[in-house]
């Protein structure tokens, strides 16, 4: 039996096993957690999320799920902007700060974005 909540069944091509989603890099789990948290806070429905993700995957081309988590992140950015949770400028500012923080952080240490905002 799958540990995924029923809402996740509507998501196209979610990399998962019987225990739930499967991640190959930490940022993928973080993007997943952001979607779950925004949904829990009532910012969007699972249906809205599934539609946004499906649109990103469809835009990449039929059957292209090789960059699934990049599609996931793009859908998150699109939905956050559409719902006016953060502007595109704010998202770009945070993305740039994240990249600078990641480059400045020694391997194996937690990344702290605050000094770069």
C-alpha positions as CSV (number, residue, x, y, z in Angstrom):
1,X,0.0,0.0,0.0
2,X,1.3,3.4,-0.9
3,X,2.1,5.9,1.9
4,X,1.2,8.8,-0.4
5,X,-1.9,10.8,0.4
6,X,-4.7,10.5,-2.1
7,X,-4.0,14.0,-3.4
8,X,-0.6,12.9,-4.7
9,X,-2.2,10.3,-7.0
10,X,-3.2,13.2,-9.3
11,X,0.4,14.3,-9.8
12,X,2.0,13.2,-13.0
13,X,5.2,11.1,-12.9
14,X,6.0,11.6,-9.2
15,X,9.2,9.7,-8.5
16,X,8.1,7.5,-5.6
17,X,8.3,4.1,-4.0
18,X,6.0,2.5,-1.4
19,X,7.2,4.8,1.3
20,X,6.6,8.0,-0.7
21,X,8.5,10.5,-2.9
22,X,12.1,9.7,-3.9
23,X,14.7,12.4,-4.0
24,X,18.2,12.2,-5.4
25,X,19.3,15.6,-4.1
26,X,18.4,17.7,-1.0
27,X,17.0,20.6,-2.9
28,X,14.4,18.3,-4.4
29,X,13.1,17.3,-0.9
30,X,13.1,21.0,0.0
31,X,11.0,22.0,-3.0
32,X,8.7,19.1,-2.2
33,X,8.4,20.3,1.4
34,X,7.6,23.9,0.3
35,X,4.7,22.6,-1.9
36,X,3.3,20.5,1.0
37,X,3.6,23.4,3.4
38,X,2.0,25.9,1.1
39,X,-0.9,23.5,0.5
40,X,-1.2,22.9,4.2
41,X,-1.5,26.7,4.7
42,X,-4.3,26.8,2.1
43,X,-2.4,28.7,-0.5
44,X,-3.5,26.4,-3.3
45,X,-5.4,23.1,-3.7
46,X,-3.8,19.8,-4.9
47,X,-5.8,20.2,-8.1
48,X,-4.2,23.6,-8.7
49,X,-0.8,22.2,-7.9
50,X,-1.3,19.2,-10.2
51,X,-2.4,21.4,-13.1
52,X,0.6,23.7,-12.6
53,X,3.0,20.7,-12.6
54,X,1.3,19.1,-15.6
55,X,1.6,22.3,-17.5
56,X,5.4,22.5,-16.8
57,X,5.9,18.9,-17.9
58,X,3.7,19.4,-21.0
59,X,5.7,22.5,-21.9
60,X,8.9,20.4,-21.8
61,X,7.5,18.0,-24.4
62,X,5.6,14.8,-24.4
63,X,6.9,12.3,-21.9
64,X,9.9,14.4,-20.8
65,X,10.1,13.6,-17.1
66,X,13.9,13.4,-17.0
67,X,14.0,16.7,-15.2
68,X,11.0,16.0,-13.0
69,X,12.2,18.0,-10.0
70,X,13.2,21.0,-12.2
71,X,9.6,20.9,-13.6
72,X,8.4,20.7,-10.0
73,X,10.5,23.8,-9.0
74,X,9.3,25.7,-12.1
75,X,5.7,24.9,-11.3
76,X,6.2,26.1,-7.7
77,X,7.7,29.4,-8.9
78,X,4.9,29.9,-11.4
79,X,2.1,29.1,-8.9
80,X,3.7,31.3,-6.2
81,X,3.8,34.2,-8.6
82,X,0.3,33.6,-9.9
83,X,-1.1,33.4,-6.3
84,X,0.9,36.6,-5.5
85,X,2.7,34.8,-2.6
86,X,5.9,36.4,-3.9
87,X,6.7,38.5,-6.9
88,X,8.9,37.3,-9.7
89,X,11.4,40.0,-8.5
90,X,11.4,38.6,-5.0
91,X,11.8,35.1,-6.2
92,X,14.8,36.2,-8.4
93,X,16.3,38.0,-5.4
94,X,16.0,34.9,-3.2
95,X,17.3,32.6,-6.0
96,X,20.4,34.8,-6.4
97,X,20.9,34.9,-2.6
98,X,20.6,31.1,-2.4
99,X,23.2,30.7,-5.1
100,X,25.6,33.1,-3.4
101,X,25.0,31.4,0.0
102,X,25.5,27.9,-1.5
103,X,28.8,28.9,-3.2
104,X,30.1,30.4,0.1
105,X,29.1,27.5,2.3
106,X,31.7,24.7,2.9
107,X,30.6,21.3,1.8
108,X,28.6,19.4,4.4
109,X,27.6,22.6,6.3
110,X,24.0,23.9,6.4
111,X,23.3,26.8,4.0
112,X,22.3,30.0,5.7
113,X,20.7,32.4,3.1
114,X,20.1,35.2,5.6
115,X,23.4,37.1,5.2
116,X,22.9,37.1,1.4
117,X,19.4,38.6,1.4
